[in-house]
């Protein structure tokens, strides 16, 4: 699996670092535009974690306080997107083909 090293969203360029994290799966730092991802996650956890962190990136970039959305809702959304794409490979392909 080839790992990503940056994520572009609107005018932001977020640098992605793969590293050892002991107390969480990933951390997005909006002040430095960095995303640190634990480097030993299995594919399922990694996909859910990336969806979760993308939601943080979207919320912060659009000046939506994650506290108002809630960490629990963020986690639920990540789970549901993972489930949707996992159960619908044709949807994934369809979306990929749009680009």
Secondary structure by P-SEA (a helix, b strand, c coil): cccccccccccbbbbbbbcccccccccccccccbbbccccccaaaaaaaaaaaaaaaaaaaaccccccccaaaaaaaaaaaaaaaaacaaaaaaaaaac
